[in-house]
Amino acid sequence: DRFLGHPMSVETLLKLDEDTLISGSEDGIIRLVGILPNRIIQPIAEHAEYPIEGLAFSHDRKFLGSISHDHMLKLWDLPSLLGDWQNGSCTKEVSRDSSDDDMDVDMPIEEDSN
């Protein structure tokens, strides 16, 4: 349930490629995780404060679907989420929704790089 660098339990994992996983954790953040070495590459998305319960790709792998403990289903444009990482730059910021509408994403959050 724990992965080095995750502040809370990992709830779900999805294989991106042979060396990389996508994790969803109890803190509501979706992260790219390297297998060898075991490390968090970067956060890529967030579900507010609710734990991520499941992750899945669309059949064409253009979208990442995530569902959180509050039954909120979100579809993420996978190329956009992975853009910085695939280009060799790990500078992607996760954004947090500060309003009650669960639609806007408007405030970047900082992620510990350990």
Sequence and secondary structure as in RCSB ss.txt:
>XXXX:A:sequence
DRFLGHPMSVETLLKLDEDTLISGSEDGIIRLVGILPNRIIQPIAEHAEYPIEGLAFSHDRKFLGSISHDHMLKL
WDLPSLLGDWQNGSCTKEVSRDSSDDDMDVDMPIEEDSN
>XXXX:A:secstr
   TT SS EEEEEEEETTEEEEEETTSEEEEEETTTTEEEEEEEE TTS EEEEEE TTSSEEEEEETT  EEE
EEHHHHHHHHHTT     EEE  SSSS    EEE     
